[in-house]
Amino acid sequence: MIGILGAYGAVGIWATRFIRNNSEYRLRIGGRNIEKAPSELRAEWSDAEWTKVDVSNKESVEQFMDGCEIILDCAKLSEAQTALMDEIAEAKSTPVLHLGIEGFKRKESSVSIVYGAGCIPGLSGLIPQYLAQKFDHVHSLEFYYGGLGAFSYTAANDFIDSLHNDNNRTMVYWKKGEILPFEPSSNDFSEDLKSVIAINKMFPFFDGEAEAVTRKLNLDEARFQMCLSGQRMIEIMNSARHQYKQNPDETIKKLCTASKLDTFGIKENTFYLCVMEGVKNNAPAKFKLTIHGLGPSPMTGVSAGAATLCFAKEKKSCGTILLGESDLATPIIESLIANQPEFSCEIKDMLTTEIEGEI
């Protein structure tokens, strides 16, 4: 059995449907107010076990976890609530995947406790590792990610929190083991980006996941850039740092509203562009990978669903980590390619102009 908290939220719906459509697991759906779940979802998931759970109460969380092989947390939990869940998960030897990064602290654990199990962070950390398999050794990486879509409260909260996290830095890049003031590369991928989505602003953003992946792949040079499309959202972000300190809840709500207005009448999309240079068969190699096709909430949900099934299958202990640090890039991404029709993935050999794979 797989336990899912927040299964009937904007992101949780997509994660739950992915898990149901691609596995034989029974589901236990938990929430504080499960009676408020839409009746159509109660009917669609009538074979699931619906359980009322108070995520601040130890006994309630323990009862929810009993009999579950793995837990996916798509709910809006506080740091104290995630800490309680992790403590119980270790005691019960039950792996947990948290959609958000609230409360993440890297530490040893007897089971897999995974944070940032969505698309940014999450899939954004897996993609470079997936493409790196094309090489014998990778020297450099350029990574662009972003999207156009309505933020859920949890996604907006994680996004703003990440900007205030001391481990995350803007306007910098990685070069030969150092984090330096950002310098653009000689490559121009603006046309590639414009072909997928309109972009109004790009800014370098080197977060904890980016640094973990950079070190893991032993890169000489790495640039990560976040791309923003919505004009109203950009206006909110320009003043968010100051406003967030004064009134966090109001700032998050404003960001959610701005994202909804920016996407009104427009098809949502999330995209990733990853370009790597290195060596393959003793010769220079350069590959480009592009992924898009789903809005932010669906992309986050299906990524979390695929990750949950992969961790359930692997059954290996790896401590408390970010999803982007895991060794499951290939099974997670290939599961999305095989099982999510809207998920588009293309890898191109830039030195031969040959498209090696298009899904």
N, C-alpha and C positions, 0 to 999 in steps of 0.2 A: 504494500500500500504506500502511496505517496500522499503526504499531507501538504496542502497548499493554503497559505494565509493570504487573504486579499485576492482570491481567485476571481471575484466578480467585479474587480476594478478595471480601469481602462487598459492597463498592461496585463493584469492577471488573467483576463479573459483569453487573451492570445496565448499565454503560456499554458493555461489549462487545456485549451483546445488542441494545442500542439501535442501535449503529453497524451491526451485521450486518443488522438488520431494515430499516434505512432508507437503505442505500447499497449500491453494488456493489464497494466497496473490498475487496481482499484484506487479510487481517489477519496480522500477525506478533506472536505472544504471547511475551513474554520474562519470565524470572524466574531467580533463583538456583537454585531447586529445582522446576523445572517437572515433574519426575517425580512430585512429590507432589500435583500437581493431581488433583482427583477424576476418576475414570475416565469418569463420565457426561459431564463437560465435555469431556474429550479426544475422546469420541465425538461430542458435539454440534458441536464446532468442529474436526472432522476435516479440514476444508478449509483450516484456518489453518496457518501456518508456526510451529511451536513451537521457540523458540530459548533456549538456556541463556545467561544474561548475568550478568556480575559488574559491578554498578553502581559499584564502586570502582575498576575497571580501565578505563583509557582505551581500550585497544585493543578490549576486549570491548564497550564502549558504542558505539564507532565502527562495529564490525561489525553491531551490532544496528540502528543507524540507517541503514546503507547501503541505499539503495533505497526508504526510507520517505518519504512525502510529508509526514507529520506524526506526532508522537509524543504519546501520552497517558500520563502518569505517574500511576498509581493505587497505586503502591507506597509503602512506608514508607521514605523516603530521609532521610539526614542532610543537614545544610547543605552539607557538603563534597561529597557525592554529587550534590546538585542543582546546585551550582556547576560541577562537572565536566560534567554533562549539558548545562548551558546553554552552556558554553564550546565543546563539540563541536557543539551545535546551530547556533551562530553560524558556526562554521567550515564547516559543511555546508549552511548556509542552510535548515535544517529547523526549522519551528516546533515548539514544545513547549508542552504544557499540563500544569501540575502540579496535582494535586488539592489538595494541602496548601499551606501558606504558609511552611513551614520553609525559610529561606534567601532569602526574598523581599527584594530590594533594587531599588528603582526606578532604572533606568538606561537609557541609549540602547542600542538593539540593532538590528542589521541585519535581524532577523526577529522574529516575534511569539513572545515568551516570556511565558506567562500563568500566574499563580499563583492559588490560591483558586478553581479551576475546578469547584466543586461547587455546593452550595446555600447554605451559610452558612460563609464568604463565597462569593459567586458569584451565584447566582440572586437572593439578597437585595439585591445591588447593581443587578441588571438590572431588577427589578420597578418601582422608582420611575421609571426612565427610560421604561419601557414605558407606564406610566399617564400620564406627563407629556405624551405625544403628544395626549391629549384636550384640552389647553389651549393657548391662545396664550402664556400665561405662568403659572407656578406661584408662589404666595406661600409656602405652608406645607405641611409633610408630617408625618404621624404614621405610624410604621411599627412593626408588631409581628411578631415572628417567633420561632419555636421549634418544639418537637416532642416527641413521645413515641416513643422507640425505643432499641434497644440500640446503644451506641456501639461502633464498631470501635476498635482501639488507635490507629490513625492519626487518626480523628476526635476521640477524647478528647484526644490529644496536641495537636492543633491548637487545640481549644477552650481547654485550660488555658494553652497558650502565648499565646493571644490576650489572656488576662487579665493576663499579665505583660509584654506588649509596651508600651513607653513611648508608642507612638502611639495606643494604645487607652485610653479613659477610661470610667469608670463614674460614674453619678449626675450626668450633665451633659446639656445639650442646646444646640442652636445657635440663636442669635438675633442677627440683624443683624450678621453677621460675627464674632461672639464666641462662645466656649464658656463657658457659665455654669452655676452649680449648678442642678440639675434642678428645674423647676417643672411640675407636671402641667397639661395643657390642660383646657379646660372641657368637652371631649367625653368621653363615656363609651361605650366600645366593649366593655364587659365581656360583654354578652349575645352580641355577635357572636363573641367569642373562645370563650365557653363552649359555643356551639352546635357548635363544631368539636372542642374538646379541653378536658379538665379542666386548670385552671391553679392551681398552689399558690404560685407566686411570680413576680413580674415585677420586672425592674430595668433602668433606663436603661443603655444600652451604646453609646457613640459610638466606633466603631473607625475604622481608616484607610479602609476601604471607605465607611463612612457619610459621612465627611468629604469624600472624593473626589466622591461622588454629590451631596452638598449643594452643593459649590462648582460642580460641572458644571451643575447645574440653577439655580444662582444663587438659592437659596432664602433668604427672610427668616427663616424659622423651621423647625426640624426636630427631631423627637423620634424616637429609635429605642429600642425596648424589647425585651429578650429575655424570653421566657416559659418558665418551667420547670414541669414537671408532676410528675415523680417525686419522692416524698418522700425516698427514700434518696439519690438523686442530689443533692438540695438539701442534705442533711446533709453529704455529702462536700464539696460546693462551699463550704460555710460555713467549712471548715477547710483547704481545698485550697491557699490561697496560702502558708500557713506550711509545710504538709506537703510541698508541691511543691519548696520550696527545700531541704528536708532529704533527700527521696528521690523524685525525679521519676518514675522507673519504677514504684515501688510505688503512688504516687498515681494515676497513669494507669490502672493495673490495677484499683484500687479503684473508680474512676469507671466503668470498663467493667462490672465486676461489679454495681455498684449500678444501672446502667441496665438490665441484663438482668433483675434482680429486680423492678424497677419495672414492666417491660413484660410480665412473665410472664402469659400468658393474656389479654392486652389487645391490641387491634388497634393497630398502630403508625400514626402520622400525623405529618406535618410541615405546618405552616400558615404563611401570610403574610397579614397584613391591612395594606393600604396605603391611606391616606386623604389626598387632596390637595385643597387649595383654591387657586383662582386665577381667571384671566379667560379666557373663551372668547367670541368674537364680541362683544367690548366689554361683556360682562355677567358677573356673578359666577358661578362654576362650582365644583362640589364633586363629586368622584367617589371611589368606594370600590372597591378591587379585592381579592378574596380568592382565594387559591390553596391547595389542599390535596389529599389523596387518596393520598399515598404516604408510607411511613415514611422516616426520615432516610437510611438507606443507599440504598434505591431512588431517592429523590429526588435525592440527591447523584450517583448513578451516571447516571441518565438526563440530568440537567443537564450533566454532563461529556461524555456522548456527543453530545448536541445541540450543545454548544459546539465540540467537536472537528470535527464535520462542517461547521459554519458557518465556522470558521477555515480549514478545508481548502478550502472553496469560495471564500472571499474572497481568499485569497492576498495579503493586504496587510501591510506591515511597520508595526508600531506600538510597537516597543520592549518593555521589560519592564514589565508591568502586572498589576493584579488583574483578574480576569474582569469584576467589577462596574464597572470603569472603561471597558470596551470600548464600541464603538458598535454592538454586535450584539444589543442587547436584543430588538428585534422579531423577527429571524429565529430566534433561539434559543428564545424563548418560544412563537412561533407553530409552530415545529417540534415542541415538546412538546405543544401543544394538538392538533395534527393527528395525531401519531403515538403518543401514549401514552394509552391508554384510561382509566387510573386518574387521570390528571392533570386536576383540576377547576379551571377558571378562570372567575370571574364579575366583571363590571364593572357597577356600579350608579350611576346619576345620582342623587345624594342630594338634589338640589333639586327633581327632578320625580318621584322614587321610581320612575323607569323603569329596568328592567334592560336594558342595551344589548347585553350579550353573555353568554351562559351556555354553557359547554362541559361 
